[in-house]
Amino acid sequence: MYPILCENLDMRGRQDQRGITRRGWLSGSVAALWAQAAPQAVRLPRRVRVAIVGFDGHYGEILGPLPRLPDVEIVAICDRDGAVLERMARRPALAHARRYTELERMLDAERLDLVAVCNNNGERAAAILACAARKLHVIAEKPLAIERDSLRRVQEAIARNGVELSMLLPMRFAPPYLAMKRIVDSGEIGEVAQIGAQKSYKVGQRPEWMKRRATFGGTIPWIGIHMVDLMRWASGREFVEAVSFQARVGFPELGEMENTTATLFRLDNDGVAVLRMDYLRPETAPTHGDDRLRLAGTKGIVEYQPATGVTVMSATRKPEVVRDLPPPGSVFVDFLEAVYAGKPRQLTLADIFRVNEIVLTAREAAEKRAVLAL
C-alpha cells in the first residue's frame, strides 16, 4: 500500500516515538516512491536555479524528485529561523545552498528561475507577490492566501508579470487517486452523484502560527484544500454551493485552531459531496493520518481508504480490490516539465485558483452559518 500523508507539519525537528521526524518521513516517502517508479532522469532543456522559502510545508515534494532532476539546483534557502537553516543545510541537496533569513535580501542577491514558497500560511501571499514582481516562477504551499483580497492580488500579479504558478497538492499524483480518476473517466461507475471524503489526523504538537486565525486561516483551507481538489478532479464534477460547520472541541492548547469541521457541497448535477475533517485521531493509531475518498455514480462505486486500498464495484464488476495502480507522479516535475519543456500540466492554474476560492468560501460559510454560492 502506498503511504499518503498530506498534512503539513511544522515540527521543527521534533520526533515521534520511533525517532523519525514526520517531515523527514514525508520527504523520504516521496523520494522512495520516485526511486521505485521513475528510474530514468527527467531532463530539462536548460539549467533551473531554485530557491526554497520556508520549511513549514511540503518541501519534501521539492527535495524528493531531485535525484532524478540533473538540471535542477537548489541554490538558496531562506527561513527566519537560523536553526532551521542550519539543520536543513545538513541535507546533501541543500549543503551548498546559500542561506538567508530575509526573503527580500535573497531575492536581491540571487539569480533565480523559480522559487518554492513553503512558509507559513499568513506570510505566503506576500512571498508569492515578491517573487512574481521579480518575474520568477513560483510553486507554493497551500493555500495561496488566507483572505480573498490577498488571493485576488496573487491572481493579478501572476497575470500581470507573465509568470507561471503551481501549488503543492501531491495527493492528485498518488497512485490510489490516479486509479480512481482512471476508473471514473472510463465510465464504469457512470455519472458521479455523491462524494464522501475524510481527513483525520493526530493533533500532535502544533506551532504557534497554527493557533491563531490571523496566521493560520482555518482548518478548512489548510487541509480541506487537498481533498476538495481531489473530489473535483477525480469526479469530474464542479461544486456550486457550500455550507460548513467548524469548531474546536476540547484541546484548549490549540487556541483558535479548529479540530472538527464538516462541509456539504451541492454539485453541478444536483448531486452532493460531504467532506469531514478532524484532529481527533488517537496517538495509539498506527499512522498520523487517515484519508478516505468515495465516489458513488449511477452505475457503481469506487472508494479508497488506507486499510482496504482502492475498491470498486459496478454493474459490470463484483466488489474487487484494484491492484493495478498507476505509478506515482510528482507535482514539482509536472510544473517543471510544463514551464521548461512545454508539456501539458496535470495540475492547471485554473484548478489551483478555483480550489483556493472554494475553500475560502467554505470557511466563510462556517463563519456566517450560511449556504454560499461558489
VENRA-V528110 format. One line per field, one symbol per residue. burial: # if it has 9 or more other C-alpha atoms within 8 Angstrom, else .. A space follows every 10 residues. Layout:
# VENRA-V528110
burial = ???
This chain:
# VENRA-V528110
burial = ........## #...#....# ########## ####...... #..#...### ########## ######.### #########. ...##...#. ...#..#..# ###..##... .######### #####.#### ###.###### ######.#.# #.###.##.. #.#.####.# ########## #.##...### .######### ##...#...# ###.###### ########## #####.#.## ######.#.. ...#..#### ########.. ########## #......### ########## ######..## #####..... ##..#..### ########## #.....#... ###.###### ###.##..#. ##.#
